Amino acid sequence: MWNAGLPNGRESYGNGVLIVVRVMENMIQGEGEQVRYFMSEKKESVMLEASKYLEIVRKRAVKSQGLERVYRLIRKKDILLQAYINLYSNEGANTPGIDSDDVIDGMSLKKIETLSEKLRAGIFKWKPVKRIYIAKKDGRQRPLGIPNWSKKLVQEAMRIILEEYYEPKFSNNSHGFRRNRGCHTALNQIAYKKWTGVKWFIEGDVKSCFDNINHEKLLQILSKDIKDSRFLKLVREMLKSGYMENWKFNPNYSGTIQGGVISPLLSNIYLNELDKFIEEKLIPKYTRGKKREKNIEYYRLANHRHKAKKVGDKEEAKAILKSMMKIPISDTHDPNFRRLKYIRYADDFLLGFIGPKEEAIKIKEEIANFLRNELKMELSMDKTLITNVSQEKARFLNYEITARVINHKQTKGKNGVKQRSINGCIQLRMPKDVLRNWIRRFTRKGKPLHRSELVNLSDYDIVRKYDSEFRGLYNYYMFAVNVSKMNELNYYMAYSLAKTLACKHKTGVSKIWRKYRTGNAIEVVVPREGKNSLIATFGAMNLKRRKENFSSKHQEDKFMTVYNSRSELLKRMLADKCELCGKEGEIEIHHIKKMSDLKRKYNGKKEIPEWKERMIAVNRKTLIVCRDCHNLIHSGKYDGTKLTKV
């Protein structure tokens, strides 16, 4: 049996009796841990949870201490196991690289043991990734690199350690490719974190970020905190491993692999230097003054209004008030008042500036110079714009961002005094072109059309498909002030859905409405014996803007460990028992990409083999089998009759 717990990777000791091995391993400088390993009669070790290693790593990051012996952590079997648990459910995990034999299917504890030993012996080698292309929205092709499964597993182990160390060190203004953060936390930070009064938006985009990361600069950044030459060598060899395209090897001179497990994290580590430059250099430089100077003209009018009210001239006072409402209460051109705000998501960033346009241009130039000179990168000039918030809309994360200009409306502040507090507030809007493009998907020449690719599905699945698409769009734009505009899309999608169902049943749309309409929604109910009925509904959503400010829940000092080394799959693996024939030892894991794949015909047979029935019954994409059963499954010859319970 595989010995998961021993830190040196050797076989377990003893003759079957319960023993305790006490090991002192100074894995990380200054954090020596005493670890106990218990072995039963079956020689099963109780794994030291990966979270305990990661807790030590995180503590060193919080204390701004360097990290040593990272390579030793990478080759830990429980870290590799955790990497496998993180990756196995991903559909892309089953996509082969250049080596068709090195795939996730057939994964076993023995393979992890072998991979750990290769890393320990220093004979692990990176192979080139397989280059494929996927279509972008603008019609261009985006290159992706698909590594072999074992290389993907090592990348994930590296990512686990690096993420735990660098997460506390990352800027609170960075939101891309980070846990507990995303597009909505970035947008909420703009809407709720004192961006009110911003005059200029500086939209930034790093040109081909993943492709232009300088290898030497990245290694230099890593070496500031990571004092482990073996690990840095592993990173260097990974970056230089190249790719295969049309069976031709192409070297990598710069950039990280798009599609690689660790690439997003490495890009964040790289661009964190930009975050520090803006936060430590530019923001202090372009932030000054506690408040703006008073607008003399406003207070002159206020004095005249007071005199008019004092003598009882209400009409004059009213006219003066109208004039006052047209001008600001403070000096908007005060040279002693500046503010600079910053947010970044991956390689896109947005700055909000209070000050003259000339200084906004200088800020843009300083950022461009820093990227060029320090990070060896360039700004995408066609996407890096300076926008007047009162006249134009900035585009960030496919939202339109602008400021409200409302001089006539006053609200009472905390002190009871009426103020134009709404004026200058940031607004998030759903772009018109997004709505138009979605409507075009369900119409032709302005009229709803049916979707022929869905007519072979059940009524329940068709309604669910429409509902999931509409709900997904709403969930992304739910913070937009004009999200109610989606009612127009709802109309076209509802008629398109009715036409699709009518085409399937070869009937009229009116009959579909009579059969499935419930209020303003289309509802399909599938009764099930002994269970609750399945219900699919489209059109019952309340398209109301959400005003939830949850960005405060994701502060830089609050982390949640998301790793669980004792998952259900891990328990099944450690049971070391075939779930088909009951044989113990030499187990492997049979993987499939999708559960829907199980319902397809198998070698022309109408009946579903028992191993498929087993996976369908437990609704899992994995099956723990012995080597013999696994070979029979892949040869299409398995017809076993015994199914064991997990």
RAGILIN-V21279 format. One line per field, one symbol per residue. ss: DSSP state (H for helix, E for strand, L for the rest). phi: phi as a letter, one per 20 degrees, with the letter a starting at -180 (. if undefined). burial: # if it has 9 or more other C-alpha atoms within 8 Angstrom, else .. A space follows every 10 residues. Layout:
# RAGILIN-V21279
ss = ???
phi = ???
burial = ???
This chain:
# RAGILIN-V21279
ss = LLLLLLLLLL LLLLLLLLEE EEEEELLLLL LLEEEEEEEL LLLLELLLLH HHHHHHHHHH HHLLLLEELH HHHHLLHHHH HHHHHHHLLL HHHHLLLLLL LLLLLLELHH HHHHHHHHHH HLLLLLLLEE EEEEELLLLL EEEEEELLHH HHHHHHHHHH HHHHHHHHHL LLLELLLLLL LLHHHHHHHH HHLLLLLLLE EEEEEELLLH HHLLHHHHHH HHHHHEELHH HHHHHHHHHL LLEEELLEEE LLLLLLLLLL LLHHHHHHHH HHHHHHHHHH HHHHHLLELL LLLELHHHHH HHHHHHHHHH LLLHHHHHHH HHHHLLLLLE LLLLLLLEEE EEEEELLEEE EEEELLHHHH HHHHHHHHHH HHHLLLLLEL LLLLEEEELL LLLEEELLEE EEELLLLLLL EELLLLLEEL LLLLLEEEEE LHHHHHHHHH HLEELLEELL LHHHLLLLHH HHHHHHHHHH HHHHHHHLLL LLHHHHHHHH HHHHHHHHHH HHHHHLLLHH HHHHHHEELL EEEEEEEELL EEEEEEEELL LLLLLLLLLL HHHLLLLLLL LLLLLLLHHH HHHHHLELLL LLLELLEEEE ELLLHHHHHL LELLELLLLH HHHHHHHHLL LEEEEEHHHH HHHHHLLLLL LLLLLL
phi = .feeeffeme ffdodoefcc ddcdcefcgn cfcecdcdce feleeeffgf ffffffffff ffelefdclf gffgefffff ffffffefef fffeefefdf eecffnfbff ffgfffffff emdfcfdgee ecccfefenf defcddffgf ffffgffffg fffffegfef ffedcelcfm caffffffff fddlegnfdc ddecbfflgf edffffffff ffffdddbff fffffgfffe fmbdclmcfc fddbndffof feggffffff ffffgffffe dffffdcbne bfffegffff ffffffffff enefffffff fffffecffc ffdffecbbc dbbccledcc ddcdqffgff ffffffffff ffeedlccff ffdecddffe dcdedblmde cbdfdceedd cfefenefce fffnffddce ffffffffff fdcblndfce dffdfeefgf ffffffffff fffffedfef fdfffffffg ffffffffff ffffelbeff fffffdfcme ddcdddfcfm cffecdccod eeedfedfdd fffdffedcc fdecfdffff ffffflcfed dnfdnlecde dcfcffffef fdlmeffegf ffgffffelc ecbecfffff ffffemdfcg ddceee
burial = ..####..#. .......... .....####. .#....#### ..####.### #..#.###.# ##...##### ########## #####.##.. #.##.###.. .########. .##.###### ......#### ##........ ..######## ########## #.####.#.# #.#####... ###.###### #...#.#### #######.## #####.###. ###.####.. ##..###.## #####...#. .#.#####.# ########## ##.######. ####.###.. .#..#..##. ##.###.##. ..#..###.# #.###..#.# #.....#### ########## #####....# #.##..#### ##..###### ...####### ..####..## ####.##..# ###......# ########## #...#..### .##....### #...#....# ####.##..# ...#..#### #.##.#..## .######### ####..#.#. ###..##... #####..... ....#####. ..#.#..... #..#.#.... ...##....# ###..##### ##.##.#### ##..#..... ##.....### ######.... #######.## .##....#.. ..##..
